[in-house]
Amino acid sequence: MTHSLTELQRETRMGALGTETADREIRRISLADFDTRRAEITEQLWSAATDIGFFQVIDHGIDLASVRAAFAAAEEFFALPTDVKAKYPLKKGFNSGWESLTQVRPSIGTPDQKESFQVTRPHMDDLWPSEAELPGFRETALAFEAACWELAMRLLSCFADKLGFPRDFFTRAHDPSAVSYQSTLRMLHYFAVPDEPQAGARTWRAGAHTDFDCLTLLFQRAGQGGLQVCPGREMDSQRWTPIEPADEVITCNIGDMLMRWSDDRLPSNFHRVKNPGPDDFRGARYSLAFFAQANREVVIAGPAGKYPPISAEDYLYQRVNANFETAAGERS
């Protein structure tokens, strides 16, 4: 059984409501004075990542005004008429462009209640809204993507130290100047939830899943919660820990690619975005996610050789196709 199919078997068991617990801490780690505190920060990141696979960073160096500008740009894009957004459709296999209600998780078999716009640099030539449609959108999105890449590489350099790789190992593996670059900025709009519950509805804003990438950076707005994580050792009991959003905080998580690259020392854990309850904010929810995914030709091989080497392109191809096949099976 391949590593990716094993992951999918796990995912199909993760659709239950489960229970919510606040017992587990989602650690917040300051990156202030990074160069002088590098060893201390590395240990804090490694401890949090090996424990739960999720952590939050503050003092991260991405200006709050830039974050807010990116959120504003996302809102403006999603407010465009549907026929305008449809001019920039998702490119299958290239993770670029707009999609709505198309992502079906094997955990639940129903579409996530959201739309998204993906920015993957080498594949965007015909996918940018025009300046007349959305002035400044391209410039804002690309500047924000570049800032996310820089922070992600800084964090991954700490994991490289702990894994025994050269410090710039992951930076070289995620080269944004190459045509094989496949890291992605995803702008997300979760639809407002009606005040009246829909009888028999079994939907989630985002069903339980793990990320396919190395490292995810997630930006959320205060008051727009719903993200929950379930560590692997709590899968059977389905105990979910809420992750509190804040404007100045970035939530980070390990993805499947880095889990494989670390010979499973760094866990990629399940997370989801629940529908709001009666007392929760039920309006539109926006988030911004940056997925650091190694360039297509880069070979993923852990230091201990637990899994056979595989290119990042082949790994993602297998993982995405297995996901879609399993989801189709769930629906049939």
N, C-alpha and C positions, 0 to 999 in steps of 0.2 A: 504494500500500500504506500503510495507516495505521501510525502509530507503534506502537500496541499490538500489531498483528499481526506487525510486524517483531520485536518483543520475543519473541512466542510462537514464531516460527520459530527464533530463537536458543535458546529454552528446550528445544525438542524435541531439540536436539543435545547436551544436557548430562547425559545419563544414564549416561555411561561411568564406570568406576571411576577411571580416571586415575592420577596419581601424587601422592604427598604430598611437599611440600617445606617446609623450615623456613627457607629463605633469605630470605623476605620478612618484614619487620618490621611487626607490627600496633602502631602507635604508641599510647603511653599519654600522655595530655595532662592535666595538672593544671589544675583550674579554681579553685584557691585564689586568694584576693584578686581575684576576677573583675573587679570594677569598676575597680581600679587597673591590672590587667594585661590589660584587654580587648583592646587592639590586638595584643599579643603572642599571646594565646590565639586570636584570630581568624585570625592568620596560620598558626598551628600547625594549627588545624582545617581551614582551606582547603587547606593543603599535603597533609595526610593524606587528605582527602576527594577531592581531584582526582587523587591518585595511585592509591588503591586503593578508595575509597568506603567504607572501614571504618576506625574508630579506637576507642580505649577512653578513657574519662574516669575520673579519680580526683579526690578532694576535690570531689565534685560537689554536696554539700549535702543529699543524701537520707540520712537517718540509717540506719545499718546495722540498728538495732533495728526500724525500719519495714519494711525489706526482708525481714528474717527473719519478721516478723509476716505479711507478704503471702504469703511462701512457705508458712508454716504454715497459713494460711487456704486456700490452693490445695490443699495435701495433704489437708486435712480435707474439702474439697468432693469431690475425686476418690475419697476413701475411702467416700463415701456409696454405698448400694446403687444399682445401675443403674436400678431402677424409680423411685427418688427423683430421680436426675439427669435421667431422661427426662421428668419433669414440667416441665423448663425447657429445651425444645429450641431449637436454633439457629433464629432468625428469618431466613428467606431474604431477602436484600437489605438487612438491617439489622445484620448482623454482631454479633448479640447472642444469648447463650444457649450451651447445651452441645451438642457434637458429638463423635462418636467414629468413627475409621477412615473418614471421609468425604472427606478432602482428597486428591485424586489429582493429582499433578504431571504436566504434559505431558512432563517430562524422563524419567519412568520408567513412567508408566501404571499404577502400583499405589498403593494408599492409604498415606499416611504412617502410621507405627506409633505413633499417639498419640491422645489425646483432649484437648479444650480447652474452656474456658469463656470466652466473650467478654463484656466489659462495654463497652457504648456507651451513654452516659448517657441520651439521650432515649428509648431503647427498652427500658428495663429494668423497667417497672412490674410485669409479671407473671412476671418471670424470676428474682427473688431467692429463694433458699431461705428458708424460714420461720425465725424465731428458735428455734423448737423443734428444727428440723432442724440448724441451723448457727448458733449464737449469735454475734453480732458480725460475721458474714461481710460483710454489706452495708457496714457502717461502715468496716471495714478496707479493703475493695476500693476504695471511693470515695475514701478518704483517700490511698491509694497512687496511684490514678489521677491525682488532683489534683497530687500531688508530681511525678509523671512529666511531666504537662503543663507545669508550671512550668519544669522543667529543659529540656524539649524546646524551649520557646519561647525560652529563653535561648540555646541553641545555634543555633536558627534565626535569631535576631537577628544573630548574627555572619555567617551566610551572606547575610542581607539586606544588610548593609553591603557585602560584597564584590560582590554582584550589582547594586548601585546602587539598591536599593529603600529606602524609609523603614525605620528600625530596627524599628519595631513592625509592619511589613508582615505577617509571618507570624503574629504574635500576633492581629492582627485577623482573619486568614483562618481561624484555628482557635478561634473564640469558643465556649467551653463553655457559655455561657448561652443559646445559640440552639438552637431545635429542629432546626436543620439540621446540628448538630455531629455529626461522624462519626469522630472519633479513638477508638481502641479500646485497652483493656487486655485482653490475652489471657493467661490462665493455661494452662500447658501441662504435660501429663503424658505422657512417652514411656514406653512399656511396657518392663518388664524383658525382657531377651533371654535365651532358653534357652541353657543351657550347650552343648547339642548343636546344631550347625549344621543348619539345615533344607536338605535336598538340593534343589538347583535353585531355592531362594528368591532372588528379586531384589527385596529390600525395603530401604528406608532408613528411618531414624527420621524424616527429612524429606528428600524428594528435592530436587535442585537447582532453585533458583528465585530470582527477584528479588522484592523487596517492592513492593507497589503504592503505598505511601504517600510522604510527604515525608521523614520521618526516623523510624527505629526505634531505640528504647532496649531493650536486652536484658540482663536480669539472669540470671546463671548461678551455680551453686554450685561451689565448688572441688571437684575430683575428678569432676565430672560433665561431661566434655568431649564432643567429637564435632563441634562446629561447625567448618566449613571454608569458606574463601572462594577463589574463582577470579577474579582480575582479568580484564577483557575481553580484554586483549592476550595472555592465556594460555589463552583458550578452546580454540584448536585443539589445543594440547598437553595440555589438561586437567590443569594443575598446580594442586593445591589446597594452600592454606596453613592449618594448624590455628590456631584462636584459643583461647588458653588462658583458662579461666574462673577467676575469683576472686571471693570474696564481696563485696569492697569496690569492685569494678570494674564499670562499665557499658559494654557493647559497643554501639557506635552504627554505623548504616549508612544511607547515602543510598538512598532509594526511587525508583521510577519516576516518581512525580509531581514530585519535586524535580529529577530529571534533565531532564524536559521543561521545567519552569519555568526552569531554568538554561540552556536551549538546549544541553543535553548537556555543559556544562562540568563538572558534578558527576555522576560515573558511578554508576549503580545496578548493582552487580555480583552475580554468582551466588554463592549460598552454599547449604549443605546440612548436615544432621546425619547423620553416618555411623553405621552399626551398630558397636557395640564389637567390637574384635578379641579374640583368645583371652586376652590379658593385660590387657585393659581392664576397668574396672568395668562389670558387666552388669546391675546392678539398675535400678530405676526412675530416670528422669531428669526433673527438674522445671526449668522456666524460666518467666520472666515477661517478656512483651514489650509495650511500648507503641508503638502505631502512630499517629503524628501525620499525620492526613489532613485536608485543608482542608474547611471546611463546604461543603455541597452546592452552594450557589449561587455560590460563589467562582469567578471566572474565572482559569484558568491561562493566562498569556501571558508568555513570556520577554522579557527586555529587548531581544534582537536580533530577535525575531519569527520564529524558525526554524520554529515550528509554528503552525498556526492556533489562535486562542483556543478554549478548550473549558471548560465548567464542570467542577468537581471531581466532581459527580454523574455527568455523562455520561462523563467519563474513566474513573471506576471501573467504571461499568456496562459500557462497552466492554471494559475490561481483564479484568474477572471473567468476562464471558460468553465472550470469546475463549478464556480459559483453560479453561473447562468444555467448550466445544465441541471444543477441540483434545484435551483429555484423553479425551473420549468417542470421538473419532476414533481415538486411540491404542489404545483398548480394543476397538474393534469389529473 
